[in-house]
């Protein structure tokens, strides 16, 4: 037979506003880190594009210098 006089414990935070603030802070930090990741990907893409353009211009100039009759 079950004892109906069991004690029940309720765990309650002493500062619900603090928990809510921490949750908001954690959410803001996650969004900020994601933003930094997007900035890093955009920067890497721009630098790769710039490097490829410079290499292409160098190859084009070298080809034209070799073909041009001077």
Buried (B, 14 or more C-beta within 10 A) or exposed (E): EEEEEEEEEEEEEEEEEEEEEEEEEEEEEEEEEEEEEEEEEEEEEEEEEEEEEEEEEEEEEEEEEEEEEE
